[in-house]
């Protein structure tokens, strides 16, 4: 199954290259808040006028990932009179489990495209009525054309953002250039490093460090040996953005694997954190908003999806907190020139180094999970 995705993954590098054009300096959308500074009032949702929308709206997402910003919740509630309730997951596997075991509970879910493919296969998502979204025409066609969230002409999710998982480091403590995964195995940083406790990314990172295809490693024994040799270097594993930032702020760690969007938010908080895609490459991803099967408030969920991809929400999120690269091309054009997304991640040579997730079969997943458990047991 994974082999048929190789051509699509290679094409994705070229596809995202087209987004670099959106990252060139341009005038903000007339409806956007001023770039570079928070707007004076919460961003107004831009969906169609409310017509008896009902709630409460139950959202499933990573904690601290945009949708639970207090100002955004207030703006949506003020316009639609609908209460928003969040539930969270700590891994994509947990997300799928929640969708499988709680049918009819959630109204909107933020899902990585690769796991969206599996969710569609299991009939866990509803088709999105894109003709009812006022911001749909501004979404990147290249991202909309990706195969994971569609079946033919039917979309089961709309792209929200994309980014990378790479290396984050303390630029006050590490003053030399960081351009390789070799730094993770440098003895001088032993006990000052944190990786996420996630089998998928860690197998892929080790494969990338070894020069193997991260979606189809040629030598899993070498991958396991590489990860076992990393264990003495680690201070701890992290499970959430909040946990990583607290470890970083306290000086417990100076280096780790981290998400690009989280890195932008950490820098906004004043942490001396620099994000890099090393020369060997990093993991690329696309996240989408979707509506779970039998969502109790489908119409309200559509209004929520439209708000999430609007420039009004996204530019304020990026200005106040920090965000990944947006799927909305008007939003991308309105980003500040010095933002991580425009000044770094949208550069063609950086995009070319990204290795995007491919679907993992259940058999391969079990092998990778067992490998990671053996690595942790070696400590």
Secondary structure, 3 states (H helix, E strand, C coil): CHHHHHHHHHHHHHHHHCHHHHCCCCCCCCCCCCCCCCCCCCCCCCCCCCCCCCCCEEEEECCCCCCCCHHHHHHHHHHHCCCEEEEECCCHHHHHHHHHHCCCCCCEEEEEHHHHHHHHHCCCEECCCHHHCCCHHHECHHHHCCCCCEECCEECCEEEEEEEEEEEEECCCCCCCCCCHHHHHCHHHCCCEEEECCHHHHHHHHHHHCCCCCCCCCCHHHHHHHHHHHHHHEEEEECCHHHHHHHHHCCCCCEEEEEHHHHHHHHHCCCCEEEECCCCCEEEEEEEEEEECCCCCHHHHHHHHHHHCCHHHHHHHHHHCCCCEECEHHHHHCCCCCCHHHHHHCCHHHHHCEEECCCCCHHHHHHHHHHHHHHHHCC
